[in-house]
């Protein structure tokens, strides 16, 4: 949001009341600011909300806001993935994603403008969680990966990448039925809510599972142009980091 930037009282009025502005709007805003200052003072945060011209400014040093810490941890985690430093990547992803307690401003009524910001922040959170799932699969923790993928799907059932990651996690432990059930669930959500079939990536993944083939490479958020040795049925054992290598199914489960 707009940290270290003056927000005018008129903008606050529009955000809080839209076209139905009460006569007491300006007075109410002053009361809200005073109450906010008192709450912040209780935790030693003084001079945080200051009067600036025709509005107010939230003053915060870099790294003081959770959203900034989250973004920094996720960026560092993606760099660790690029270097195949899985322990570091997992710790950073977990710490960053762990700052969230649900949807952005979930208990706050918001206008259209602020709603758009919240939607973007939520997409960042879910995307980072998907990155965490991919790293868990790569690091050899498919059960944890499946649980995290389920969290993303519960929050947004239309994220194909989360469904694909759940299929991979289940397939990695030889749970073919579970992987296929994950595809069926994805298809139901998409057909019912959007009236469309799953995309090519999900369908190819389903066919690979049905054929008990090594799972083909699938999409993962791009984190760099470095190359990572993974040795999954590729001539030179190398895959670009823009794709996530899928695990092979143990012989006992073929």
C-alpha positions in Angstrom: 0.0 0.0 0.0 1.0 3.6 0.0 3.7 3.8 2.7 5.7 7.0 3.1 3.3 8.8 0.8 0.7 11.3 1.8 -2.9 10.2 1.4 -5.4 13.0 1.3 -8.4 13.2 3.5 -10.6 13.3 0.4 -9.1 9.9 -0.7 -9.8 8.5 2.7 -13.4 9.7 2.5 -13.9 8.1 -0.9 -12.3 4.8 0.3 -14.4 4.6 3.5 -17.8 5.8 2.3 -17.9 6.1 -1.5 -20.8 8.2 -2.6 -22.7 8.0 0.7 -20.6 10.4 2.7 -21.9 11.3 6.2 -21.7 14.9 7.4 -19.4 13.7 10.2 -16.9 12.1 7.7 -13.9 14.5 8.4 -14.5 14.3 12.2 -14.7 10.5 12.0 -11.4 10.3 10.2 -9.7 12.4 12.8 -11.1 10.1 15.5 -9.9 7.0 13.6 -6.4 8.5 13.2 -6.3 9.3 16.9 -7.3 5.8 17.9 -4.8 4.3 15.5 -2.0 6.4 17.0 -3.0 5.3 20.5 -2.9 1.7 19.5 0.5 2.1 17.9 1.8 3.9 20.9 1.0 0.9 23.1 3.6 -1.1 21.2 6.2 1.7 21.1 5.4 2.9 17.6 5.2 6.6 17.8 5.3 9.2 15.0 4.2 6.6 12.6 1.0 8.3 11.3 1.7 12.0 10.7 -0.3 14.9 9.4 1.0 16.0 6.0 -0.6 18.9 4.2 -4.2 17.9 3.4 -3.8 14.3 4.5 -1.8 11.8 6.5 1.3 9.8 5.9 2.2 6.4 7.3 6.0 6.5 8.0 7.8 3.2 8.0 11.5 2.3 7.4 12.3 -0.4 4.8 11.5 -3.8 6.1 9.1 -2.7 8.8 6.0 -3.9 7.0 5.1 -7.6 6.7 4.4 -7.4 3.0 7.9 -6.1 2.4 9.4 -8.8 4.5 7.3 -11.4 2.7 8.5 -10.2 -0.7 12.1 -10.1 0.3 12.0 -13.7 1.7 10.3 -15.0 -1.4 12.8 -13.3 -3.7 15.7 -14.7 -1.7 14.0 -18.1 -1.7 13.7 -18.1 -5.5 17.4 -17.2 -5.8 18.2 -20.2 -3.5 16.1 -22.4 -5.8 18.2 -21.2 -8.7 21.3 -22.4 -6.9 19.6 -25.7 -5.8 20.0 -24.7 -2.2 16.8 -26.5 -1.1 17.2 -26.2 2.7 17.7 -22.4 2.4 14.9 -22.1 -0.1 12.4 -24.0 2.0 13.3 -22.0 5.2 12.8 -18.7 3.4 9.6 -19.7 1.6 8.2 -21.0 4.9 9.1 -17.9 6.8 7.7 -15.6 4.1 4.5 -17.5 3.6 4.1 -17.9 7.3 3.7 -14.2 7.8 0.2 -14.6 6.3 -2.9 -15.4 8.4 -5.3 -15.7 5.5 -6.5 -13.3 2.8 -5.3 -9.7 2.7 -7.4 -7.5 4.8 -9.9 -10.3 5.2 -11.8 -8.7 8.0 -11.8 -5.1 6.6 -14.5 -3.8 4.2 -12.7 -2.4 1.2 -13.6 -0.4 -1.9 -12.9 -1.4 -5.5 -9.5 0.2 -5.5 -8.3 -1.4 -2.3 -9.9 -4.7 -3.3 -7.7 -4.7 -6.4 -4.6 -4.3 -4.2 -5.8 -7.2 -2.0 -6.4 -9.4 -5.0 -2.8 -8.8 -6.2 -1.4 -9.4 -2.7 -3.3 -12.7 -2.4 -2.1 -13.8 -5.8 1.5 -13.2 -4.6 0.8 -15.2 -1.5 -0.6 -18.2 -3.4 2.1 -18.0 -6.0 4.8 -18.1 -3.3 3.0 -21.1 -1.7 3.0 -22.8 -5.1 6.8 -22.1 -5.3 7.2 -23.6 -1.9 5.3 -26.7 -3.0 7.6 -27.1 -6.0 10.6 -26.8 -3.8 9.2 -29.4 -1.4 8.8 -31.8 -4.3 12.3 -31.1 -5.6 13.7 -31.5 -2.0 12.0 -34.9 -1.6 9.1 -34.0 0.7 6.0 -35.0 -1.4 3.7 -35.4 1.6 4.3 -31.9 2.8 4.0 -30.7 -0.7 0.6 -32.3 -1.2 -0.6 -30.7 2.0 0.5 -27.2 1.0 -0.9 -27.7 -2.5 -4.2 -28.5 -0.9 -4.1 -25.3 1.0 -3.7 -23.3 -2.2 -6.5 -25.2 -3.9 -8.8 -24.6 -1.0 -8.1 -20.8 -1.3 -8.5 -20.7 -5.1 -9.8 -23.9 -6.8 -9.1 -22.5 -10.2 -5.3 -22.4 -10.0 -4.2 -25.1 -12.5 -0.6 -24.9 -11.3 -1.6 -25.9 -7.7 -3.6 -28.9 -9.1 -0.6 -30.0 -11.2 1.7 -29.8 -8.2 -0.7 -31.8 -6.1 -0.8 -34.5 -8.9 3.0 -34.5 -8.9 3.3 -34.8 -5.2 0.9 -37.8 -5.0 2.5 -39.4 -8.1 6.0 -39.1 -6.5 5.0 -41.4 -3.7 3.3 -43.9 -6.1 -0.3 -42.8 -5.3 -1.5 -43.1 -8.9 -5.2 -43.1 -7.8 -4.6 -40.0 -5.7 -2.9 -38.2 -8.6 -5.8 -39.0 -11.0 -8.4 -38.0 -8.3 -6.6 -34.6 -8.1 -7.0 -34.2 -11.9 -10.7 -35.1 -11.7 -11.2 -32.6 -8.9 -9.4 -29.9 -11.0 -11.6 -30.7 -14.0 -14.8 -30.5 -11.9 -13.9 -27.0 -10.6 -13.0 -25.7 -14.0 -16.1 -27.1 -15.8 -18.5 -26.0 -13.2 -17.1 -22.5 -12.5 -15.7 -21.6 -15.9 -17.3 -24.0 -18.4 -13.9 -25.0 -19.8 -11.7 -28.1 -19.7 -8.3 -28.2 -18.0 -5.4 -26.8 -20.0 -2.9 -28.8 -22.0 -0.3 -29.1 -19.2 -2.8 -30.8 -16.8 -4.1 -33.1 -19.5 -0.6 -34.1 -20.5 0.2 -34.8 -16.8 -2.9 -36.9 -16.5 -1.9 -39.0 -19.6 1.6 -39.5 -18.1 0.1 -40.7 -14.9 -2.3 -43.0 -16.7 0.6 -44.5 -18.7 2.8 -44.8 -15.5 5.4 -42.7 -17.3 7.9 -40.4 -15.6 6.1 -37.2 -15.1 7.1 -34.7 -17.8 8.5 -31.3 -16.9 5.8 -28.8 -15.9 5.6 -25.1 -15.3 7.0 -23.4 -12.3 7.5 -19.7 -11.8 10.6 -18.5 -13.6 13.4 -17.7 -11.1 16.4 -17.4 -13.3 18.2 -18.6 -16.4 20.6 -20.9 -14.7 20.5 -24.6 -15.4 20.1 -27.3 -12.8 21.3 -30.9 -12.9 18.4 -33.1 -12.0 18.8 -36.3 -14.0 15.2 -37.0 -14.8 15.2 -38.8 -18.2 16.8 -36.0 -20.2 19.7 -36.7 -22.5 22.1 -34.4 -20.7 20.4 -34.6 -17.3 19.7 -30.9 -17.4 16.5 -28.9 -17.3 16.0 -25.1 -17.5 14.8 -23.7 -14.2 11.6 -22.5 -15.9 10.3 -26.0 -15.6 9.9 -28.3 -12.7 11.1 -31.8 -13.2 8.6 -34.4 -12.2 9.6 -37.5 -10.2 9.6 -41.0 -11.6 7.3 -43.6 -10.0 9.2 -46.2 -8.0 9.2 -49.6 -9.9 7.0 -51.2 -7.2 4.2 -48.9 -8.2 4.4 -49.1 -12.0 
